[in-house]
Amino acid sequence: MTIEERLTDALHEADQFEPSLDLFARVGRSISEDLAHRRRLLRIYLSVLLGVVLSVGYFGLVVSSSSHGLTIAAWEIKLFEVAEMGVLVIVLAPNIRRFARSFVADVFHLSAATGGRFLVVLDIAYYLVFTGLILGNADFGPPRAELALPSAFEDTAFTLAFLLLFMGLLHAVNIATLPFVGLVFNSVIRLTLRREAGDAAPPMSVRAESAESNAKTLVIVIVVLAVAVAVPIIALLVIGGLAG
């Protein structure tokens, strides 16, 4: 086992929680965790209740009745839609970050600082992507356009469902690709540390050798795929330029 692997294992062991021998301390910790969980649930319930009350109050003010039934102005339903999308993005962000923290730490286990920086960059990308999506959807239409309330609700539900689906797909792709990024990154870090250690570097473990082999194979596959995609595109562009 290499020096960095021993240090990593030691730090992981130090991070593990060891139950206290003191029964009172264990009970106190359990009570504190239960109270924190209850407060978190209470905040969620109150937030949902406040959202429902505000939504009902908003529609009570803007919905009008006519011979065609209940109607709402196009810009009013679009304003509600944009607000709901913003709330979803803001509310889900800390929960995604909390569950992603341990996953990113495992992926970048040879550099905790890089894992922290990656989370910051991921947060920035998250807000940029979904802010752009919300702004791109903010088409308030003609000022006097009136929509039937059921069809307006149906369009809003479809837009919110698309936002959640897009958010889920992006994070699924992120979860699927991040281990491969971590594999290559850890391989580079491991080789750099061994190069700095020089002749003093201990022999590589079987696990480290397997990781190195997998990283090299992954890089070769990526290069081959990139070349296989780039060559036909370049050829088509050249042929199109000559034909033009």
N, C-alpha and C positions, 0 to 999 in steps of 0.2 A: 504494500500500500504506500502511495506517495505521501510526501509531507503535507501537501495541500488537502489530500483526502482525509488524512488523520485529523488535521485541524478542523476541517468541515464537520466530520463526525463528532468531534469533541464539542464544537459549538452547538450542533443540533442537540446533543445530550444535555448541554447546559440550559438550553431553551425549554426542555421538557419540564413540566410541572411535577414536582414530587410532593405527594400528600404529606401534610404535617403530622407528626406523631401526637400532637396536642388535639384531643377531641374537640375542645372548645374552638380552636382555630379552624378546624374543618367545618364545624357547624356554622361558624360565623361567615366563612367563605361561601358556603352553600346558600345561606340566607341573603348575602350580598348579591350573588349571581341571580337568585330568584327575584329579588327586588328590581334589579336592573332589567331582567326579562319582562317583568310586569310593567315597568315604566315604558319600555320600548313598545309593548303591545298597546298600552294606553295612548301613547302618542299616535300610533297608527290608527286606532279607533277614532280618536278625536279628529285626526286629519281627514279621515274618510267622512265622518259626520259633518265636519265643516264644509268639505267639498260638496256634499249632497245639498246642504242648506243653501250654500251660495248658488249652486246650479238651479235649484228650484226657484230661489228668489229672482235670479236673472231671467229665467224663462217666464216667470210670472209678470215681469215688467215688459218684456219685449214681444211676447206672443199676442197676436190679435185675432179676433174672430170675425169671419165674414160669411157670405153666402156659400163659399166653397169650403168652409170649415176653418180649422185653426191654421194660421199662416205666420210666417216669420220673415223678416227682411234677410236678403242674401248676406249682407255684410254682418248682420247680427249673429247668424249661425256660424259664419266663417270666423268671427271674433271669438266665439265660444270654442270652436274647433282648434284654433291656434293656441288659445290659452290652455286647453286640455293637453295638447301635445307638449307644450312647454312644461306643464306640471309633471307629466309622465317622465320627461327627460331629466328634470331636476330631482324627482323623488327616487328614480331608479339608480341614478348615478352613485350615491354613497353605498347602496346595497351591492351593486356590482363590484365596486372597489373593495368592499370588505371581504367578499368571497374570493376575489381575484388575488388578494394580497398573499395568501399562503401558496396559491398555485404559482404565482410569479416567483416567489421565494424559492420554491422547489426547482423551477426551471433554471433560474440563474443562481444556483446554490454556490457557485464558486466566487460570486461577486454580489453581495447583498446590496451594495451601493448602486450597481447597474440595475438590479431589480426595482429599487425605489425610483430611479430615474425613468425606467420604462413605464411604471405606473403613472408618473406625472405626464409623460408624453401620451400615454393612452388616454388619460383624462382630457388632455387638450384636443386630441383627435376626436374623441367622443363628442365633446361639446361643439366642435367645428362642424362635424358631419351632420349632426341632428339639428343644430341651429340653421345650417344651410337648407336642410330638408324642410324645416318649418317655414322659413322665409320663402322658399320656392313654392310652398303650398298656399301662401297668404295672398290669394286672389279674391278680393272682396266684391267683385262684380259690379253691375250697375247699381247706383245708390237706391233706386226705387224698386228694384226687383223683389217680388214677393214669392216665397216658396211655401208649398204645403208642408206642414210640420212633420208628418210621417216620412215623406221623401227626404226632407232635410236631415232628420235623424238618421235615416239609412245611409246617406252620403257621409255623414260625420262618423258613424260607426265603421264604415268601410275605410275611411282615412286613418282612424286610430288603429284599426286592425292592421293596416298596411305598415304603419309606423312600428308597431310591436313586432310584426313579422320580420321587417327589415332589421330591426335591432337584434332580434334573436339570431338571424342568419349571420350578421356581422360578428357577433360574439361566438357563434359556433365555428366560423372560419378562424377566428382568432385562437380559440381553444385548440383547434385541430392543427394549426400551423406553428403555434408558439413552442411546443416541445422540440420541433425540428430546428427552430431558430436557437433555442437553448442548447441543443446538441452541438451545433457548429460553434456557438459562442464559447461554451465550456471547453471545447476542443482547442480553440485558439488560446484561451487563458491557460489551459494546462500545458500546451506546447511552449508558451511564453515563459511560464514559471520554470519549466525544465531547462529551457535555453539559458535563463538567467542563472540557474543553479550550476549549470555546466557539468563537470565530472562528478560533482557532489550529489547530483540528482539520483535518488534511489531507483531501482528497477520498477517499471510500470506493472501494476497489478493486472490480473486477467480482466477485471471489470473495466479498467481504464483503457486497456488495449482494445476491448470490444467497442467501447464508446468511440475511440479514435477511428476504428475501421468503419463504423456506421456513419460517422461524420464525413469521412472521405467519400464513401459511397453516395451519400446524400448530395454532396457538392458536385460530384461527377454527373449524377442524374439531373440536377438542376441545370448544369452547363449544357448537357446534351439536349434537354428539352428547350432551353433558350435558343440554342443554335437551330434546332429543328423548326422552331416557330419563326425565327428571324430570317432565315435564308429564303423561304418561299415569299415572305412579305417583301424583302429587298428585291428579289427577282421580279416580282410583279410590278413593283415601283419602277425598276429599271426598264422593263419591257414597255410599260405604259408611257414612260418618258421618251423612249425611242420611237414608239408609235405616234406620239403626239408631235 
